[in-house]
């Protein structure tokens, strides 16, 4: 396995972990799960604040909704595969951003 592939896998894992931490922290504080409905509350300051939160929490929300949809609504496996790829790519990009911020702060070499 090349170094670039290993780094990409690491960024993917960091992205999913960060997304899970954000979404679970939100749920622990407000006693309701995070979702994309946060954007549908009209033009308000808290709606604008939800955008950066959802950018980084989206992979977890997508996978949670996909797994629930497969179990409860019996969604087709093609939909589950497509959502998994989307969440994985999103997680890769957000994990790369998180690692870059940690490197800029001098926390990670």
C-alpha positions in Angstrom: 0.0 0.0 0.0 1.4 3.4 -1.0 1.9 6.3 1.4 -0.8 8.3 -0.5 -3.3 5.6 -0.2 -2.6 5.2 3.5 -2.9 8.9 4.0 -6.3 9.0 2.2 -7.6 6.1 4.3 -6.4 8.0 7.4 -8.2 11.2 6.2 -11.4 9.1 5.5 -11.3 7.7 9.1 -10.7 11.1 10.6 -13.6 12.6 8.6 -16.0 9.9 9.8 -14.8 10.2 13.4 -15.1 14.0 13.4 -18.6 13.8 11.8 -19.7 11.3 14.4 -18.3 13.3 17.3 -20.1 16.5 16.0 -23.4 14.8 15.5 -23.3 12.9 18.8 -22.3 16.0 20.6 -25.2 17.8 19.1 -27.6 15.1 20.1 -26.2 15.0 23.7 -26.6 18.7 24.1 -30.1 19.1 22.6 -31.6 15.7 23.1 -32.5 15.3 19.4 -30.5 14.0 16.5 -28.9 16.4 14.0 -30.3 16.4 10.5 -30.5 18.4 7.3 -33.8 19.9 8.6 -31.6 22.5 10.4 -31.4 24.4 7.1 -35.2 24.5 6.6 -35.9 26.9 9.5 -35.9 30.1 7.5 -33.5 33.0 7.3 -32.2 33.2 10.9 -28.7 33.4 12.5 -28.9 29.9 13.8 -29.6 28.6 10.3 -26.5 30.3 9.0 -24.5 28.8 11.9 -25.9 25.3 11.0 -24.1 25.4 7.6 -20.5 24.8 8.8 -21.8 22.3 11.3 -23.6 20.3 8.6 -20.6 20.5 6.3 -18.6 18.4 8.7 -21.4 16.3 10.3 -23.0 15.3 7.0 -21.1 12.0 6.4 -22.5 10.7 9.7 -26.0 12.0 9.1 -26.0 10.5 5.6 -24.9 7.1 6.8 -27.3 7.1 9.8 -30.3 7.9 7.5 -29.1 5.3 5.0 -28.9 2.5 7.5 -32.2 3.4 9.1 -33.8 3.6 5.6 -32.5 0.2 4.7 -33.7 -1.4 8.0 -37.1 0.3 8.3 -38.2 1.1 4.8 -36.4 -1.8 3.0 -34.6 0.5 0.6 -32.8 -1.1 -2.3 -29.1 -2.0 -1.9 -28.1 0.2 -4.9 -29.3 3.3 -3.0 -27.3 2.2 0.1 -24.2 1.7 -2.0 -24.6 5.1 -3.7 -25.1 6.9 -0.3 -22.1 5.1 1.2 -19.8 6.3 -1.7 -21.2 9.8 -1.3 -20.6 9.8 2.5 -17.2 8.3 2.0 -16.0 11.0 -0.5 -17.5 13.7 1.7 -15.7 12.2 4.7 -12.5 12.1 2.8 -12.7 15.8 2.0 -13.8 16.9 5.4 -11.1 14.7 7.0 -8.5 16.3 4.8 -9.7 19.8 6.0 -9.5 18.7 9.6 -6.0 17.4 9.3 -4.9 20.5 7.4 -6.3 22.7 10.2 -4.5 20.5 12.8 -1.2 20.8 10.9 -1.6 24.6 10.6 -2.1 24.8 14.3 1.0 22.7 14.9 -0.9 19.9 16.7 -0.1 17.3 14.0 3.2 17.1 12.2 
